[in-house]
C-alpha cells in the first residue's frame, strides 16, 4: 500500500469505483464525457435531469456509480454500456446510476480549474450543493480510518489531493491514490500449466460456499523464483483430484493454457486489490502457505467484510 501523504497542503476523498465522468454544458447542451472523451449520457439517460441543476457554461468532474443494497456495484455499471436503446432505458429504470461530483472546472463561464483545489472545493460546496458531493476531509487520521471503513461499501480506497494546486488531470504531483492492502486465505483447487508436466503458470484459488461446495475465485501467478517450492507442494495433489472445471479464461494470452484440478488440501495467503462478480478482479500475489489453517475454514467471509449499517447514500448525505 502506498503511504497516505500528510501535511496541511493535502485533502482526502474516497476513491469511487465507477466510471469517471465530466458533466458539462459549455455548448448549451448537457453532455457527459468519459475519461477518454467518450460520450456517456446516452447510456445513462436518468442523469439528464442534472441539466436543470447545472448553470450555463459550467462543468463538474466526478464519478458515475450505481448503488445496490447500500453498496457500490461495479458489475452493474458494466451492464449499462449496451448498444440497444430499449435495453438502455430498461436498465436505467431497474439499476439507475448517480453522479458524484468532486471537483468544479468551470461555473457560469468562470474558469475555476485555474484556481487551487482549496478554492474550488469551497465553490463546489457553496454553488453545487444540490448535486451529490463526494465527502472530503483534511484530517489524515480520518482518511486512514476510511481505508478500513469504506471497504464494506465497495469503495476503492482514498485519494489525496494537493489543495494548493490548480486542476492538473493525470498529475502524480497533485493526486495520490491509496488502496488498502488486503489479503485472503484461499484453497488451491487447480493449476494452469506453463509446460506440462512440470512447469506451473498459475495456481487456481477457491473458497468454500454456504452450500458446502468450493467456488472458484481467481488465480495467483507463480513467480520463477518460487516455482520449485510451489511445484513441490502442489504437484502431488494432482493424484486422485476431483473433477472440476474453471470458467475464467487465462490472462496470459497466446491461447488458453491447459488446466488441471488438484485435491483441495493446501491453503495459501494471497494479496489482492478488488473482488468483482465473485472473482478477484485481477490476479493475486502469492504470499505464503498456511499449513496451520484447515481448508474448510477458507470461506467467503475472507472476502466479504461485515456490513456496518452505513450506505453509499448516507455517505453522500
TAMO-V949630 format. One record per backbone hydrogen bond with DSSP energy under -0.5 kcal/mol. CO is the residue of the C=O (numbers start at 1). NH is the residue of the N-H. E is the energy in kcal/mol with one decimal. If there is no record, write none. Layout:
co->(CO	CO)
nh->(NH	NH)
e->(E	E)
This chain:
co->(3	7	9	9	11	12	13	14	15	16	18	19	21	21	22	22	23	24	25	25	31	32	32	33	34	38	40	40	41	44	45	47	48	49	50	50	53	57	58	59	59	60	61	61	62	63	63	64	65	66	68	70	71	73	74	75	76	77	78	80	84	85	86	87	88	89	90	91	98	98	99	99	100	101	103	103	105	106	107	110	110	111	112	113	116	116	117	118	119	120	121	122	123	123	124	128	131	132	135	137	138	139	140	141	142	143	144	145	145	146	148	149	150	150	151	153	157	158	159	160	161	162	163	165	168	171	174	176	178	180	182	184	184	186	187	187	189	190	191	192	192	195	195	198	199	199	201	202	203	204	204	205	205	206	207	208	209	213	213	215	217	218	219	220	221	221	223	223	224	226	227	228	229	230	230	231	234	235	236	237	238	258	260	263	266	267	268	269	269	270	271	272	274	276	279	284	284	285	288	289	290	294	295	297	298	299	300	300	303	311	312	313	314)
nh->(5	10	163	164	161	137	159	16	156	18	20	64	23	62	24	33	60	31	28	57	24	40	41	22	37	34	43	44	44	47	48	50	51	52	53	54	55	109	25	105	106	23	102	103	21	65	100	19	98	73	71	312	68	77	78	79	80	80	81	82	88	89	90	91	92	93	94	95	65	100	101	132	63	134	61	105	113	59	110	107	112	114	115	167	119	120	121	122	123	124	125	126	127	128	128	131	133	101	14	12	140	143	144	145	146	147	148	148	149	150	151	152	153	155	154	72	15	178	13	176	11	165	118	117	171	175	162	160	158	182	272	186	270	268	189	206	262	204	260	201	202	198	199	200	194	195	222	192	220	189	190	217	218	187	215	300	212	209	215	207	280	205	284	203	223	286	226	227	227	230	231	232	233	233	234	235	237	238	239	263	241	193	191	265	188	290	186	287	288	184	285	182	281	279	276	221	286	271	269	291	293	297	298	299	208	302	303	304	305	315	316	317	317)
e->(-0.5	-1.7	-3.6	-0.5	-3.3	-2.3	-3.3	-0.8	-3.3	-0.8	-0.5	-3.5	-0.6	-2.1	-0.6	-2.4	-2.9	-3.0	-2.2	-1.1	-2.7	-3.4	-0.7	-2.5	-1.8	-2.2	-1.6	-0.9	-0.7	-2.0	-1.8	-1.7	-2.2	-1.7	-1.4	-0.9	-0.7	-3.1	-1.9	-2.3	-1.5	-2.6	-2.7	-1.5	-2.6	-0.6	-3.0	-2.4	-2.6	-2.4	-1.8	-1.7	-3.0	-1.2	-1.7	-1.2	-0.7	-1.2	-0.9	-2.1	-2.2	-2.4	-2.0	-2.6	-2.1	-1.1	-1.9	-3.1	-2.5	-0.6	-0.6	-0.7	-2.2	-2.7	-2.3	-0.5	-2.4	-2.4	-1.9	-1.8	-2.0	-1.4	-2.0	-2.6	-0.8	-2.0	-3.2	-1.5	-2.2	-2.5	-2.4	-1.8	-3.1	-0.5	-2.0	-1.9	-0.7	-2.9	-0.5	-3.3	-0.8	-1.9	-2.4	-1.8	-1.8	-1.2	-0.7	-0.6	-2.5	-2.9	-0.7	-0.6	-1.2	-1.7	-1.6	-2.8	-2.4	-3.2	-2.4	-2.8	-2.4	-0.8	-2.4	-1.5	-2.0	-1.2	-2.5	-3.4	-2.9	-0.7	-2.2	-0.6	-2.7	-2.6	-0.7	-2.2	-1.7	-2.8	-2.2	-3.1	-1.2	-1.3	-2.6	-0.5	-2.6	-1.7	-2.4	-2.5	-2.1	-2.7	-1.1	-2.5	-0.9	-2.6	-3.3	-1.0	-1.6	-2.9	-0.5	-2.1	-2.8	-3.0	-2.3	-2.5	-0.7	-0.5	-1.7	-0.6	-1.0	-2.5	-3.3	-2.1	-1.1	-0.5	-2.8	-2.0	-1.9	-1.9	-0.8	-2.6	-1.5	-2.7	-2.2	-2.4	-2.8	-3.1	-2.8	-2.8	-1.2	-2.1	-2.2	-0.9	-3.1	-1.0	-3.6	-1.0	-0.5	-2.4	-2.9	-0.6	-1.6	-2.2	-1.8	-1.3	-3.3	-2.1	-1.2	-1.4	-0.7	-1.9	-1.8	-0.6	-0.5)
